[in-house]
Amino acid sequence: MGLAQIEQLLKLYPQRVVLVDEAYVDFGGDSAIPLIDQYPNLLVVHTLSKSRSLAGLRVGFACGQAPLIDALARVKNSFNSYPLDRLAIAGALAALKTTLTLSRPARR
């Protein structure tokens, strides 16, 4: 689904949360993250298991406006059966620091 279609959904359903899963965006898609400032109902999630090969660590992140992120933080321990340990956090941080280097080859 392209950004124009995502934006249509966001406008059509302003009272609903629109969740965009960007698990494969590094392989050629356009990220919806730039739309977050315009749409308080947009939540973008991204896993580090695909383009950064961290599947075993079960690491990802969510981007959205503060109220959505605050709501996630309030409920995360009630459904998250994969708490992050120090190794997972260190691996995730290292992977995120190399985003620019990795995203160029992945998009070719």
N, C-alpha and C positions, 0 to 999 in steps of 0.2 A: 504494500500500500504506500503510495507516495505522500509527500508532505501536504499537498493540496487536499487530498482525500482525508487525511488526519485532521486538517484544519476545518474541513466541512463538518466532520463529526463533533469537533469541539464546539463549533458554533451551534450545531443542531441540538446538542445535549449539554447546555451550560451547567445544569444542576447535577450532572452525572460525572463521575471520574472516568476519564478516558486513559486507559493503560496501554502504553506502547512498549512492547518487548523488543529490545534492540540486540538480541543475542548474536545476530549475524550482520549487524550494520557495518562492522569493520571490513567486511568482504565486498562492499560496493554500494551500500545503501546510504541514504541521507538521514542524519540524526534529527530527531524531533526536539532535541534539547533547546535549540534557539527559539522555539515557540513557547517555552515555559513562562517567560516574562509576560506574555500576552494572555495566557489562558490559565487561570487558577485551577481548572479541573483536569489539567494534564499531568500525568505521572509517567515518567520514562524509566524503565528498568533495563539494566545491562549486566550481563554475566561476564565473568572473566574466564569462563571455562572454554569458550570457543576460540577466538583469535589469539588468546594469550595462553592457551593450553593448561589451564589451572582447574580442570574438571574435578579432580580429586579433592580440591580444597573447598569446593562449594561456596565460592565468593562472588559477590556481585554488589551493585549499588543501585540506588533509586535517586532520581532527580525530580524535583517539583517545587512548587511554592511552599513556603514555610508551613501553612496549615496542613497540607497533605503529609509532609515529612514528619511533622509533630504527631499526627495521627498514627503513622506507621511506627514511630518510636514508642508510643504508648502501648501498642499491642504486640510488638515484635516478640517478646518473650513468651507470649501465650501460644504461638504457633511455630516458632522457629526451633526446629529440632536439630539444627546444625550451628551451635554457637562457635564463634571464631576463636581459635587459639592464637598464640603469638606467631607461630610459624605461618599460619594462613594470612594473618595481617601483614607480616613482613613480605610474603610473596605477592600479595595484592598490591602493596605500596610500590614494590619494585616493578611490577607489571605496569602500573599506572604511570610511573615515571618514564617508562620507555614507550608510551603511547605514540608519540610522533614518529619514532623510529620504526615501530612495527606497523603502523597504519599505512605507511607508504607502500611497502611491498605487498601487503594484503589486498590493497585496492587495484593492483596491476592485473 
